[in-house]
Amino acid sequence: MISEYLLENYSKVPYTINVPLGALPEEMLKLNGYKRTMGELRPFRPAVDAVIVLPRHLVLVEAKVWNVVNGLAKLPAYKALVPATPELKQYMPREVLMQLVVAWTNQNLAIMARDLDVKVVEFCPDWLREVVDGMHNYWTREYRDLREKKLKMREYFGVE
């Protein structure tokens, strides 16, 4: 989803995906050097899905299909780490913007995002629409009734 979104919307500007954020301990840098310290700490650093480099802005992008509130909640924390992130120092000073890319949205997400100064972008290509619609239908009465019927038929025919 994130790769397709970036190609469709930001193909003419630099961007990076899965960007680690946060400081690297000075003592480790002195002892092991930059490259080794980065490698050793990579599993322990938070990562934003993408960073887009615009002339006057860095855009932090988190993309979510499910658990969209988790993505929204991460963005302000990620923004706080940008000034301490060595991989992003070359792009500073720039204003940091936050963007949440979602396959579907609702009014409550819009309210929360506005309060956190996060732009919500709905992006749902056809291949993803089928998955989203299927999951939304999962909770309907019609789906539950159909599922119950399938389970009874399996039991009747002895199918696992």
PLY file of the C-alpha trace (Angstrom):
ply
format ascii 1.0
element vertex 160
property float x
property float y
property float z
element edge 159
property int vertex1
property int vertex2
end_header
0.00 0.00 0.00
2.68 2.51 1.01
4.85 1.84 -2.04
1.94 2.24 -4.40
0.81 5.42 -2.62
4.26 6.98 -2.85
4.70 6.06 -6.52
1.32 7.49 -7.39
1.66 10.71 -5.41
5.34 11.50 -4.86
7.28 9.96 -7.73
8.97 13.26 -8.60
10.46 13.95 -5.16
12.85 11.97 -2.96
11.36 9.65 -0.39
12.51 6.72 1.74
10.48 3.90 3.26
10.82 2.21 6.65
12.95 4.98 8.15
14.43 4.41 11.62
14.00 7.30 14.02
15.72 8.52 17.14
19.15 9.18 18.53
22.13 6.85 18.60
24.05 6.69 21.92
27.27 8.69 21.75
29.27 6.08 23.66
28.30 3.37 21.16
29.13 5.67 18.26
32.60 6.32 19.71
33.21 2.66 20.43
31.71 1.02 17.32
31.38 3.76 14.74
28.28 5.03 12.99
27.56 2.13 10.63
27.90 -0.65 13.21
25.93 1.26 15.85
23.13 1.87 13.35
23.05 -1.82 12.47
23.06 -3.05 16.04
20.32 -0.68 17.18
18.10 -0.96 14.11
15.72 -3.53 15.68
15.23 -1.29 18.71
14.50 2.01 16.97
10.97 2.96 15.94
10.44 3.30 12.20
8.04 5.45 10.26
6.61 3.94 7.07
7.98 6.73 4.86
9.69 10.11 4.84
9.04 12.40 1.88
11.56 15.16 1.26
9.98 18.34 -0.08
11.84 21.64 -0.61
10.66 23.14 2.70
9.13 20.14 4.49
9.74 16.60 5.63
6.55 14.57 5.56
6.30 11.61 7.92
3.89 9.05 6.53
2.30 6.21 8.43
0.01 3.90 6.43
-2.66 1.71 8.00
-5.49 -0.49 6.80
-6.49 -1.74 10.26
-5.77 -0.22 13.67
-5.69 3.25 12.15
-5.77 4.96 15.54
-2.44 3.29 16.37
-0.93 4.85 13.25
-2.36 8.23 14.17
-1.01 8.01 17.72
2.51 7.14 16.54
2.97 10.15 14.28
3.41 12.91 16.92
5.87 10.68 18.81
7.77 10.05 15.58
7.84 13.77 14.83
9.48 14.39 18.22
12.32 12.03 17.22
13.14 13.71 13.89
15.61 16.32 15.26
17.58 13.55 17.02
17.67 11.23 13.99
21.11 11.20 12.33
19.72 9.82 9.05
17.54 12.94 8.67
20.02 15.65 9.75
21.01 16.32 6.12
17.44 17.51 5.43
17.17 19.91 8.32
16.05 22.55 8.97
12.64 21.77 7.48
9.17 21.86 8.95
7.94 18.36 9.76
4.46 17.47 8.59
2.53 14.31 9.45
0.35 12.27 7.14
-1.75 9.20 7.89
-2.63 7.16 4.80
-5.64 4.93 5.36
-7.74 2.59 3.26
-10.90 3.90 4.91
-11.76 6.62 7.36
-14.54 7.97 9.53
-15.57 11.15 11.29
-13.90 10.27 14.60
-10.55 9.69 12.93
-10.86 13.08 11.22
-11.58 14.79 14.56
-8.59 13.16 16.31
-6.25 13.82 13.38
-7.23 17.48 13.18
-6.45 17.91 16.88
-3.02 16.29 16.41
-2.25 18.30 13.24
-2.13 15.13 11.12
-3.41 15.09 7.56
-5.51 12.02 6.78
-5.35 10.75 3.20
-7.69 8.02 2.04
-5.96 5.71 -0.43
-7.60 2.44 -1.38
-6.66 0.90 -4.73
-9.02 -1.71 -6.18
-6.99 -4.66 -4.92
-7.30 -3.34 -1.36
-10.96 -2.31 -1.61
-12.02 -5.96 -1.81
-10.15 -6.76 1.41
-11.54 -3.73 3.26
-15.11 -4.39 2.14
-14.78 -8.04 3.11
-13.59 -7.17 6.60
-16.30 -4.57 7.08
-18.92 -7.11 6.00
-17.50 -9.62 8.49
-19.27 -7.82 11.32
-22.70 -7.66 9.68
-25.66 -9.83 10.71
-25.87 -11.24 7.17
-22.28 -12.44 7.28
-22.69 -14.01 10.73
-25.83 -15.82 9.57
-24.07 -17.09 6.45
-21.07 -18.20 8.50
-23.32 -20.07 10.92
-25.00 -21.82 8.00
-21.59 -22.84 6.58
-20.50 -24.24 9.93
-23.70 -26.30 10.21
-23.22 -27.63 6.69
-19.63 -28.61 7.47
-20.76 -30.43 10.59
-23.58 -32.17 8.68
-21.20 -33.38 5.95
-18.32 -34.10 8.37
-15.99 -31.57 6.73
-13.34 -29.83 8.84
0 1
1 2
2 3
3 4
4 5
5 6
6 7
7 8
8 9
9 10
10 11
11 12
12 13
13 14
14 15
15 16
16 17
17 18
18 19
19 20
20 21
21 22
22 23
23 24
24 25
25 26
26 27
27 28
28 29
29 30
30 31
31 32
32 33
33 34
34 35
35 36
36 37
37 38
38 39
39 40
40 41
41 42
42 43
43 44
44 45
45 46
46 47
47 48
48 49
49 50
50 51
51 52
52 53
53 54
54 55
55 56
56 57
57 58
58 59
59 60
60 61
61 62
62 63
63 64
64 65
65 66
66 67
67 68
68 69
69 70
70 71
71 72
72 73
73 74
74 75
75 76
76 77
77 78
78 79
79 80
80 81
81 82
82 83
83 84
84 85
85 86
86 87
87 88
88 89
89 90
90 91
91 92
92 93
93 94
94 95
95 96
96 97
97 98
98 99
99 100
100 101
101 102
102 103
103 104
104 105
105 106
106 107
107 108
108 109
109 110
110 111
111 112
112 113
113 114
114 115
115 116
116 117
117 118
118 119
119 120
120 121
121 122
122 123
123 124
124 125
125 126
126 127
127 128
128 129
129 130
130 131
131 132
132 133
133 134
134 135
135 136
136 137
137 138
138 139
139 140
140 141
141 142
142 143
143 144
144 145
145 146
146 147
147 148
148 149
149 150
150 151
151 152
152 153
153 154
154 155
155 156
156 157
157 158
158 159
